[in-house]
Amino acid sequence: MAKAMQTPSGLAAPRGASAKESAVTAFVRDTAAVAEIEIRKLGRDPIELFTRAIQPTLWLLVFGQVFGRMKAIPTGNLSYLTFMVPGILAQSVLFIAIFYGISVIWERDLGILQKLLVTPAARTSLVLGKALSAGVRGLSQGIIIYLLALLLSVPIRLEVGPIVAVFGFIILGSALFSTFSLAVACLVKTRERFMGIGQVLTMPLFFASNAIYPLSVMPAWLRALAKINPLSYQVDALRALMVEGGQSIFGLGTDLTVQLVVLAAFVLLTAKLYPNVVR
Amino acid sequence: MAISPDHNAKQEAIGRIDAPDSKNSPSALPAIETLSLTRRFGALTAVNELSLFVPPGCIFGLLGPNGAGKTTTIKMLTTILPPSAGTARVAGFDIVRDTVGVRRNIGYVSQMISADGALTGYENLLLFARLYGIERQLRRERVAEALRFMGLEDAAKTLVRNYSGGMIRRLEIAQSMMHHPRVLFLDEPTVGLDPVARHAVWEHLRGLRNNFGTTILMTTHDMEEADELCETIAIMHLSQAVAVGSPSALKGQVGPEADLDDVFVHFAGGSIEYGEGYADTVRARRTARRLG
């Protein structure tokens, strides 16, 4: 009897957990647990999301209007403002996600991270859970930009399918850039250094993309950079799905695949770096 | 239920754990065993050839000046930091080869205020119940048990930022016990608490050990706490354990009238600070400020 209750090393059942539970089930559960908690916190303190609306509003109202009148940038059959709206949405997603990594430094300083790291949850769940909650922050930006675009009479595709797809891409893009941000935070470890690096990263990522001008007008070196910049694939997908007459240059399948692969790579990398923050 | 008393069976049982919910199982296996455990950071040796033995159900105190290596030791035993040399087993699992086995069987309470102030007590517990893999049917029960055990039932729906320091600490202990860990690690559990809250935490820790057979390893700078709570203490100094024994035995070694402060000074040689001192001090003060 006593012997029968012993389990071999490595297969030992965790207390209170089923021994048969698969790694996948545990991964999904833990990821959902982390994401849900972050979303609950966000729901209780949404002020930040509204202040975040100011910057895209300025870009569309000021920059978009002026450049639209100049007709300096060839945007094919789209007006410049129409061309720019998906770019500004992608920019908002980038800006809101790229500073997300600071939360891991906060959590380190509060001792929350140490506690999460000593649970049996996979590091990849901890990272992806946070990344998905960043996706919800990104969605708030999506809603704001849709409203702004309607106010500015930009021809928006108001169909359920494309809107759902846009929201899907927003979650994907936010998760991707927030995971990148978490990786950076794991490397630099302090708030001051992180804020400095965050500032340094955002503008090059934004300008080396097709957000506010098309690939076709770029010099070759910039176009080469833009093509390895995941933000370009985010913009490309949003442009095809969000506005009337918008077209994808890379193809939506490529946009999706590139971002998924980069996200997966960043999740694995960040999971590896995660314990660094507390060492 | 318990492991067979047969000697060979015990030998076999090394590296295994017994049935998931056995409480107080009289096992001779150490809860924590370290063998020449060493951690270096570049030229600095934070922990040097530490060999400790903590029997199951023991409340074990790790004392020593800042920078003596207490925190590094806990980081290694909780699998956050790999050792540079040596080995250790926690709850029967190797801290390097079977990190997940270790993590399933331990709880950890940070010195810092680690409960999330933006969540309710209940939500704080639910998150950890899920991360510890407690089955859905059992989750509610375990959360309720932990709340009851730590005397927090009435505060379950309150945001933690409105808790007192003592309540936060009790919630953090509740978070770390829902999966009935065999070993609980606490980093200065009562730093910054008022005397009433401090005694309440002590009572709860004793209760945990008595009810669940939990082995407790804690660090502390509070000699009264070590004397009151710990059955065995180890004094670390310059990255090594310089004295191990019961508080009374150590006092006896120093002198007939000695208290634990004298023991500390005798073995750790005053209050010379090394290495991590600054960071430790900043953290302790920040915690104290937020609690106080």
Contacts between the chains, C-beta under 8 A, distances in Angstrom:
chain1	res1	chain2	res2	distance
A	2	B	1	7.6
A	2	B	2	6.9
A	2	B	3	6.4
A	2	B	4	4.5
A	2	B	9	7.4
A	3	B	4	6.8
A	3	B	9	7.0
A	5	B	1	7.3
A	5	B	18	6.6
A	5	B	19	4.4
A	6	B	3	7.4
A	6	B	12	7.9
A	6	B	13	6.4
A	6	B	16	5.2
A	6	B	18	6.6
A	7	B	16	6.4
A	7	B	17	7.2
A	8	B	16	6.7
A	9	B	15	4.0
A	9	B	16	5.6
A	9	B	93	7.8
A	9	B	98	7.1
A	9	B	101	7.5
A	10	B	98	6.3
A	10	B	101	6.8
A	12	B	16	6.3
A	12	B	17	4.7
A	12	B	93	7.9
A	12	B	101	6.0
A	12	B	104	7.6
A	13	B	17	7.9
A	13	B	20	5.1
A	14	B	20	7.4
A	14	B	104	3.7
A	14	B	105	7.6
A	14	B	132	7.4
A	14	B	133	5.2
A	14	B	179	7.0
A	15	B	20	4.8
A	15	B	21	6.8
A	15	B	104	6.8
A	15	B	105	6.9
A	15	B	179	5.0
A	15	B	180	5.0
A	15	B	181	7.3
A	16	B	20	6.7
A	16	B	21	7.5
A	16	B	132	7.1
A	16	B	133	7.1
A	16	B	134	4.3
A	16	B	135	6.5
A	16	B	138	5.6
A	16	B	142	6.7
A	16	B	178	7.8
A	16	B	179	5.3
A	16	B	180	6.8
A	17	B	104	7.5
A	17	B	132	7.3
A	17	B	133	3.5
A	17	B	134	6.3
A	17	B	135	6.3
A	17	B	179	7.7
A	18	B	135	6.0
A	21	B	133	6.8
A	26	B	133	6.2
A	29	B	130	6.1
A	29	B	133	7.8
A	30	B	130	6.8
A	30	B	131	5.7
A	33	B	127	5.7
A	33	B	130	3.9
A	33	B	131	6.0
A	34	B	127	7.6
A	34	B	131	7.8
A	37	B	116	7.6
A	37	B	119	6.7
A	37	B	123	6.8
A	37	B	127	5.0
A	40	B	119	6.8
A	40	B	123	6.6
A	41	B	116	7.4
A	41	B	118	4.5
A	41	B	119	6.6
A	44	B	118	6.1
A	45	B	118	6.8
A	109	B	112	7.4
A	110	B	112	5.8
A	110	B	113	6.5
A	110	B	114	5.8
A	111	B	110	3.2
A	111	B	111	6.9
A	111	B	112	3.3
A	111	B	113	6.9
A	111	B	114	3.4
A	112	B	114	5.0
A	112	B	116	6.4
A	114	B	78	7.8
A	114	B	80	6.5
A	114	B	108	6.7
A	114	B	110	5.3
A	114	B	114	7.2
A	115	B	108	5.9
A	115	B	109	7.9
A	115	B	110	6.0
A	115	B	114	5.2
A	115	B	128	7.7
A	115	B	175	7.2
A	115	B	176	7.6
A	116	B	131	7.0
A	117	B	80	5.5
A	118	B	78	4.6
A	118	B	79	6.7
A	118	B	80	6.6
A	118	B	103	5.6
A	118	B	106	6.5
A	118	B	107	7.9
A	118	B	108	4.4
A	118	B	185	8.0
A	119	B	103	6.2
A	119	B	128	6.8
A	119	B	131	4.2
A	119	B	132	5.7
A	120	B	100	5.4
A	120	B	103	4.5
A	120	B	104	4.7
A	120	B	131	7.4
A	120	B	132	6.6
A	120	B	133	6.0
A	121	B	131	4.4
A	275	B	80	5.7
A	275	B	81	7.6
A	278	B	75	7.4
A	278	B	80	5.7
A	279	B	75	7.3
A	279	B	80	7.0
A	279	B	81	5.5
